[in-house]
Amino acid sequence: VLLGSSATFRVGLTGPWKVQWYRNGERIPGANNAVYTTPPSTQGDDGALFYAIVQSPQGMQKSDEVMLSIFT
C-alpha cells in the first residue's frame, strides 16, 4: 500500500465461524471479522505479517500469512 493508506485483508468463509486476525504473531484486539482493514500505514509497518485464525465446529485453521509492503 502507499504510505499513509490502509490495507484490507479478507478470508473466505462458508459459515458463521469465529475469526481472529494477528499481526506479527500478536492478536489484534477487535479484529474479529472476515475482513480486516489496517489503520493508516506508517513506514514501521513495512514487512509486517498478517494472518487470521478461523474457528469452526471442525477445529481451527490458520490462513496464509501475507506481508504488508509500504510504497512511497
C-alpha positions as CSV (number, residue, x, y, z in Angstrom):
1,V,0.0,0.0,0.0
2,L,1.0,3.6,-0.3
3,L,2.5,5.2,2.9
4,G,-0.5,6.6,4.9
5,S,-3.1,4.3,3.2
6,S,-4.9,1.4,4.8
7,A,-4.6,-2.2,3.7
8,T,-7.6,-4.6,3.6
9,F,-7.2,-8.4,4.2
10,R,-10.0,-11.0,3.7
11,V,-10.6,-14.6,4.5
12,G,-13.3,-16.5,2.6
13,L,-15.8,-18.2,4.9
14,T,-18.6,-20.7,4.2
15,G,-20.2,-20.5,7.6
16,P,-20.7,-18.2,10.6
17,W,-17.4,-19.0,12.1
18,K,-15.2,-17.1,14.6
19,V,-12.2,-15.2,13.1
20,Q,-9.3,-13.6,14.9
21,W,-6.6,-11.5,13.0
22,Y,-3.0,-11.4,14.0
23,R,-0.1,-9.0,13.2
24,N,3.4,-10.4,13.6
25,G,2.0,-13.2,15.8
26,E,0.2,-10.8,18.1
27,R,-3.6,-10.8,18.4
28,I,-5.2,-7.6,17.0
29,P,-7.9,-6.6,19.5
30,G,-11.3,-6.2,18.0
31,A,-10.3,-7.7,14.6
32,N,-12.9,-10.5,14.5
33,N,-14.5,-10.2,11.1
34,A,-13.7,-12.0,7.8
35,V,-12.4,-8.6,6.5
36,Y,-9.7,-6.6,8.4
37,T,-8.6,-3.1,7.4
38,T,-5.5,-1.7,9.0
39,P,-5.1,1.8,10.4
40,P,-3.3,4.2,8.0
41,S,0.2,2.7,7.4
42,T,3.5,4.0,8.6
43,Q,7.0,3.2,7.5
44,G,7.3,0.9,10.5
45,D,4.5,-1.3,9.1
46,D,6.7,-2.3,6.2
47,G,7.2,-6.1,6.3
48,A,4.5,-6.8,8.9
49,L,3.0,-10.2,8.6
50,F,-0.8,-10.7,8.9
51,Y,-2.9,-13.8,9.2
52,A,-6.2,-15.0,10.5
53,I,-7.2,-18.0,12.7
54,V,-10.7,-19.3,11.8
55,Q,-12.6,-21.5,14.3
56,S,-15.3,-23.8,13.0
57,P,-17.1,-26.7,14.6
58,Q,-14.4,-29.0,13.0
59,G,-11.5,-27.1,14.6
60,M,-9.1,-24.2,13.9
61,Q,-7.3,-23.3,10.7
62,K,-4.7,-20.6,10.1
63,S,-4.9,-18.6,6.9
64,D,-1.8,-18.0,4.7
65,E,0.4,-15.2,6.0
66,V,0.7,-12.1,3.9
67,M,3.4,-9.4,4.2
68,L,2.5,-5.7,4.1
69,S,4.7,-3.7,1.8
70,I,4.8,0.1,2.1
71,F,5.4,2.1,-1.0
72,T,6.3,5.8,-1.0
